[in-house]
Amino acid sequence: MALTYGLTDEGLTVPRAADVLEVMQDEIEAELGVAVDWEAEDVLSALVATQADRIGEAFEVLQAVSDAFNPANATGLPLDDLAMIVGVTRDPASYSVATVTLTGTAGTVVVSSRLIENSVTKTRWATTEDVTIGGGGTVDVVVQAQDAGVVPAEIGDLDTIVTPVSGWTSVANAAAATPGKERESNSSLRKKRQQSLQVAGSRSLAALRANILAIDTVEAAVVVENDTMATATIEGISLVAKSIGVVVYPATMTTATKQAIGQAIYDHIPPGCKTNGTDVTATVTRLDGVTKSITFDYANETTVNVGITIDLADGYVLADVQTPAEEAVTDYFLALGVGQRVRLMGISALLDAIDGIDGAVILLNGVAADIDPDATSIAIEGTTTVGV
């Protein structure tokens, strides 16, 4: 076996520490002319293994430096820097919030940052402002989870006072918490960076889609057009003559978000172009004060269950690769847009990049074939199972 590394059309390719170790062992045996028991706990085995690890670490650093210049491979801070060049930043994690009712003696002041606890999950939440218990013996206040991200609290879970105040006797939440968000993933940031490069062409379909995706809470969107003089079905969407169809995801949106999407459509379609859709009708006001109705649709969800059978590299067990494999699949689906195909090769490429995986058989909904939703649907991850 010989080490292979260098620049290719796909970027820099370097060997793993396990590859280095195998080559070193082969070369030493060839030089000595004898077979060596590499399982024995002797000085030679330990020395070769240590050196192979160090060389492997150097290759990993070289790979990381190379990846830092490629938006498709960069992660963490290097990817943040590449996104910043085009004016895009990673969305930070946000905090879950909930409204709780404090009960106690009228006139009692409960200052901000007083702590309460979720009796089920043991997570802690802090009051966000100073409040005074009213004449009825209660007052409502917003509390925020101490930890960022998706921190749940169901009805009645926030019921334990951690930092007591004289005159404050109990706490409860009558509604479930509004969950926060995790820090934006690398795949999502790559997608947002690419979309930002399309915004400049103000009247193009790509520009319209990019502006819609820039609206908060919109996770995916597709825009198709019918430029003929007759009604036609384009990518599964029935479009009247000289019109566009916009499909967005998810289906749960605030009135403000719907209005923002309608305004973005109006601002970026040519004059006289019609819109299609039955799920949402937004009303926009033109510069002359005349109102105009803009319609669009929500994407349907196509659930895809993923089954992965892994061929493990020597020295690895399933526990070494299972979580990275599951995370790779999740990142793949999060990067998909409306109407985009779920490709076996795309998932396979992510799995191949994980140390310990020499290959994998992938089934999508039980079949070794791509899944190709039409423009009215978006593929979402269902159950992912990883085995050997």
Steps between C-alpha positions, in 0.01 A plus 500: 500500500623849418383829646300708253451868557500825310274746318221370278201659329309444825767666716776373726500129587712378792539158666370409845722402793390136452625513139832646610540227763431225248756639254765540770448143620523363144819693429667392825419133433635536145820660630554237772392210283293348780139511614450709813240429767350847514253393769783441747558768763861569411701815435486474120118470487454794737756716317347439156145557625602826668676630190206404278264691729719810483527485121125443476438807716721707271302384199176590679629852564599530134151383397336748738706788359404402145133462591498842665523662154215294351143598600384144426740352757575778748341479845491714813695825499655456152150463354387806699784697341408387146137595561600839644681585175162513323324668792338189653522406867410185689180522704585457869307274732193659656330436832168338583250731672177446688239703685453398863261613770651596836270463801549661839432800719378813325774762470787248504774603256673222308803643323646373175736201491309312774529130417233234461538136396329251274408220739510244217824582314673695783585785262511846653331816379540865607250785518573768239365810677402641838132437580268567794236251609164668455198539720361168381806322632652422158711653226622368164862526390710364215779262597793390287686170506853525635633274223477598133334278243186289504414478871142369538248571773151357477193643676551492878867394488639832626384461858802518731644818657881484518582849631220576751366845575303574815133530400539297179347158561462313169552507125330325206482523121160472332648458151793308359825687443599643164817304418824669403722398210831321487800681355474496120661188355787501252279363222239771556765774496647365175152506347435857619836616363423354158155656496640842587705492180176478299322802649664754267298399191187677618251371239630144462333195651819433697489851645133463598571168670803645680295794631225268623755278675644809669170544688517379859343153562490411128707183475459409132335631185472428129394730217386372158365690202276446201613737224257360244163639393305200633447329835770240560620264770861578590681268743168380637346846543209618283579853381282736301651675197783746568520430870720371779440252780661535842504215752642559850578294809397458782120523494476672841572872463393820666287758321803729486708232328228432243479872429879524464499213248221665302692828495820326387311334213346828392833685520686248283263389224468682167199730452192313383623163624231299676540286812356156576404333825209419728655462845581867568374830365699806607395856418770749407466871430656641185673838490183653354299381801317224313494161675592177326447139605803268491447125537736215580496148643656298779718198426380153592734287710636177354642291784808295413619220727871425462656159565880479501710183517862595562821324400728584793869572458744284694513586867161675509170397657148622427499733801792694346307598188129479583448852634714672231308304233162602643611864522622490139158378384325772701727770353430366150123529540522844662683624190228378260262745343147462367493258209862391542587135445625281783811345346663181620834631374463820700449312827771250407755778448434637850536153655824431312654806664450351850798323654422132553263460205639310201170490316125482554183358350223760515125444464247780469156385611630147465628535143850570364377781276484880505177669606390784274221723640325740266509876551204484739680279754806504723679190626544486877691246706289232661667217690871440444641162601872421490635144528773270378 
